Amino acid sequence: MPALSRRQALTTAAALATAAAGVAAAPAIAATASGHHDPHSPAPFDEVYRGRRIQGRPSTGGHAHHGTGYTVLVDGVELHLMRNADGTWISVVSHYDPVATPRAAARAAVDELQGAALLPFPAN
């Protein structure tokens, strides 16, 4: 029987750890994809901020952008929202100012718009 090199042992261990992590994450991914509420998703909100109505809620169906699973509206117009790898959120209006929640992203967009109307973001 050939001897197992240190490199082969470490490669095998890394592959097994990766596979185990994938198996552990699979139920959570399946639950989210099947339409069940993701417990890590931000809570819905509906409020008036500086005279503008901002709303946020988990997305349903194929409406979610960039896999966020969350929709934000400013005066009924969808605010294009993206989630960064570190968990922060940015919008098309305040792209270079990441914030902690979709509500904060909506408020930052209202601040940046300074009373101007939010125009719909064109779909590709």
VEXMAR-842587 format. One record per residue (C-alpha): residue in one letter; x, y, z; residue number from 1. Coordinates in nm, 3 decimals. Example, Ala and Ser with C-alpha at 12.3 -4.5 7.8 and 13.67 -1.06 7.14 Angstrom:
REM residues 2
dotor a	px 1.230	py -0.450	pz 0.780	vexnu 1
dotor s	px 1.367	py -0.106	pz 0.714	vexnu 2
END
This chain:
REM residues 124
dotor m	px 0.000	py 0.000	pz 0.000	vexnu 1
dotor p	px 0.149	py 0.339	pz -0.099	vexnu 2
dotor a	px 0.219	py 0.590	pz 0.176	vexnu 3
dotor l	px -0.013	py 0.889	pz 0.203	vexnu 4
dotor s	px 0.173	py 1.218	pz 0.166	vexnu 5
dotor r	px 0.102	py 1.515	pz 0.391	vexnu 6
dotor r	px -0.032	py 1.709	pz 0.091	vexnu 7
dotor q	px -0.274	py 1.429	pz -0.001	vexnu 8
dotor a	px -0.393	py 1.402	pz 0.360	vexnu 9
dotor l	px -0.456	py 1.778	pz 0.386	vexnu 10
dotor t	px -0.632	py 1.786	pz 0.048	vexnu 11
dotor t	px -0.857	py 1.497	pz 0.151	vexnu 12
dotor a	px -0.934	py 1.658	pz 0.487	vexnu 13
dotor a	px -1.022	py 1.990	pz 0.318	vexnu 14
dotor a	px -1.248	py 1.814	pz 0.067	vexnu 15
dotor l	px -1.428	py 1.627	pz 0.346	vexnu 16
dotor a	px -1.475	py 1.946	pz 0.550	vexnu 17
dotor t	px -1.614	py 2.127	pz 0.246	vexnu 18
dotor a	px -1.853	py 1.841	pz 0.171	vexnu 19
dotor a	px -1.970	py 1.829	pz 0.533	vexnu 20
dotor a	px -2.036	py 2.205	pz 0.533	vexnu 21
dotor g	px -2.234	py 2.173	pz 0.210	vexnu 22
dotor v	px -2.449	py 1.894	pz 0.353	vexnu 23
dotor a	px -2.514	py 2.095	pz 0.670	vexnu 24
dotor a	px -2.619	py 2.401	pz 0.467	vexnu 25
dotor a	px -2.841	py 2.209	pz 0.223	vexnu 26
dotor p	px -3.155	py 2.200	pz 0.445	vexnu 27
dotor a	px -3.139	py 2.579	pz 0.497	vexnu 28
dotor i	px -3.099	py 2.643	pz 0.124	vexnu 29
dotor a	px -3.383	py 2.404	pz 0.041	vexnu 30
dotor a	px -3.614	py 2.569	pz 0.293	vexnu 31
dotor t	px -3.547	py 2.915	pz 0.151	vexnu 32
dotor a	px -3.587	py 2.803	pz -0.210	vexnu 33
dotor s	px -3.916	py 2.630	pz -0.130	vexnu 34
dotor g	px -4.073	py 2.960	pz -0.027	vexnu 35
dotor h	px -4.052	py 2.931	pz 0.351	vexnu 36
dotor h	px -3.954	py 3.241	pz 0.546	vexnu 37
dotor d	px -3.581	py 3.276	pz 0.600	vexnu 38
dotor p	px -3.524	py 3.346	pz 0.973	vexnu 39
dotor h	px -3.221	py 3.561	pz 0.880	vexnu 40
dotor s	px -3.425	py 3.785	pz 0.652	vexnu 41
dotor p	px -3.485	py 4.140	pz 0.780	vexnu 42
dotor a	px -3.826	py 4.215	pz 0.928	vexnu 43
dotor p	px -4.086	py 4.388	pz 0.708	vexnu 44
dotor f	px -4.142	py 4.761	pz 0.758	vexnu 45
dotor d	px -4.386	py 5.028	pz 0.642	vexnu 46
dotor e	px -4.333	py 5.386	pz 0.755	vexnu 47
dotor v	px -4.325	py 5.749	pz 0.648	vexnu 48
dotor y	px -3.973	py 5.890	pz 0.655	vexnu 49
dotor r	px -3.924	py 6.260	pz 0.578	vexnu 50
dotor g	px -4.261	py 6.269	pz 0.406	vexnu 51
dotor r	px -4.190	py 5.965	pz 0.186	vexnu 52
dotor r	px -4.351	py 5.626	pz 0.231	vexnu 53
dotor i	px -4.091	py 5.351	pz 0.254	vexnu 54
dotor q	px -4.182	py 4.983	pz 0.265	vexnu 55
dotor g	px -3.979	py 4.666	pz 0.284	vexnu 56
dotor r	px -4.076	py 4.301	pz 0.283	vexnu 57
dotor p	px -3.939	py 3.961	pz 0.187	vexnu 58
dotor s	px -3.973	py 3.902	pz -0.187	vexnu 59
dotor t	px -4.190	py 3.631	pz -0.328	vexnu 60
dotor g	px -4.139	py 3.439	pz -0.649	vexnu 61
dotor g	px -3.883	py 3.555	pz -0.903	vexnu 62
dotor h	px -3.903	py 3.920	pz -0.800	vexnu 63
dotor a	px -3.588	py 3.930	pz -0.586	vexnu 64
dotor h	px -3.282	py 4.110	pz -0.721	vexnu 65
dotor h	px -2.930	py 3.978	pz -0.674	vexnu 66
dotor g	px -3.063	py 3.700	pz -0.455	vexnu 67
dotor t	px -3.149	py 3.938	pz -0.172	vexnu 68
dotor g	px -3.496	py 3.794	pz -0.126	vexnu 69
dotor y	px -3.609	py 4.137	pz -0.012	vexnu 70
dotor t	px -3.803	py 4.417	pz -0.183	vexnu 71
dotor v	px -3.793	py 4.786	pz -0.085	vexnu 72
dotor l	px -4.032	py 5.050	pz -0.219	vexnu 73
dotor v	px -4.009	py 5.430	pz -0.197	vexnu 74
dotor d	px -4.349	py 5.590	pz -0.266	vexnu 75
dotor g	px -4.451	py 5.267	pz -0.442	vexnu 76
dotor v	px -4.147	py 5.256	pz -0.673	vexnu 77
dotor e	px -3.905	py 4.970	pz -0.624	vexnu 78
dotor l	px -3.562	py 5.067	pz -0.495	vexnu 79
dotor h	px -3.301	py 4.841	pz -0.653	vexnu 80
dotor l	px -3.133	py 4.682	pz -0.350	vexnu 81
dotor m	px -2.826	py 4.462	pz -0.322	vexnu 82
dotor r	px -2.674	py 4.271	pz -0.032	vexnu 83
dotor n	px -2.297	py 4.266	pz 0.005	vexnu 84
dotor a	px -2.099	py 3.960	pz 0.108	vexnu 85
dotor d	px -2.040	py 4.111	pz 0.454	vexnu 86
dotor g	px -2.417	py 4.138	pz 0.516	vexnu 87
dotor t	px -2.445	py 4.512	pz 0.453	vexnu 88
dotor w	px -2.695	py 4.658	pz 0.204	vexnu 89
dotor i	px -2.658	py 4.912	pz -0.076	vexnu 90
dotor s	px -2.902	py 5.061	pz -0.323	vexnu 91
dotor v	px -2.871	py 5.206	pz -0.669	vexnu 92
dotor v	px -2.919	py 5.551	pz -0.510	vexnu 93
dotor s	px -2.662	py 5.517	pz -0.231	vexnu 94
dotor h	px -2.429	py 5.264	pz -0.391	vexnu 95
dotor y	px -2.109	py 5.364	pz -0.209	vexnu 96
dotor d	px -2.256	py 5.394	pz 0.139	vexnu 97
dotor p	px -2.329	py 5.045	pz 0.277	vexnu 98
dotor v	px -2.579	py 5.025	pz 0.563	vexnu 99
dotor a	px -2.685	py 4.753	pz 0.806	vexnu 100
dotor t	px -3.048	py 4.698	pz 0.701	vexnu 101
dotor p	px -3.285	py 4.745	pz 0.406	vexnu 102
dotor r	px -3.473	py 5.005	pz 0.615	vexnu 103
dotor a	px -3.151	py 5.204	pz 0.653	vexnu 104
dotor a	px -3.092	py 5.171	pz 0.277	vexnu 105
dotor a	px -3.441	py 5.310	pz 0.208	vexnu 106
dotor r	px -3.383	py 5.599	pz 0.446	vexnu 107
dotor a	px -3.043	py 5.673	pz 0.289	vexnu 108
dotor a	px -3.206	py 5.675	pz -0.055	vexnu 109
dotor v	px -3.471	py 5.923	pz 0.063	vexnu 110
dotor d	px -3.198	py 6.145	pz 0.209	vexnu 111
dotor e	px -3.000	py 6.128	pz -0.116	vexnu 112
dotor l	px -3.304	py 6.195	pz -0.337	vexnu 113
dotor q	px -3.370	py 6.524	pz -0.150	vexnu 114
dotor g	px -3.736	py 6.526	pz -0.257	vexnu 115
dotor a	px -3.680	py 6.405	pz -0.614	vexnu 116
dotor a	px -3.889	py 6.115	pz -0.741	vexnu 117
dotor l	px -3.732	py 5.771	pz -0.754	vexnu 118
dotor l	px -3.742	py 5.648	pz -1.112	vexnu 119
dotor p	px -3.786	py 5.276	pz -1.187	vexnu 120
dotor f	px -3.459	py 5.094	pz -1.245	vexnu 121
dotor p	px -3.453	py 4.947	pz -1.598	vexnu 122
dotor a	px -3.452	py 4.569	pz -1.618	vexnu 123
dotor n	px -3.197	py 4.395	pz -1.836	vexnu 124
END
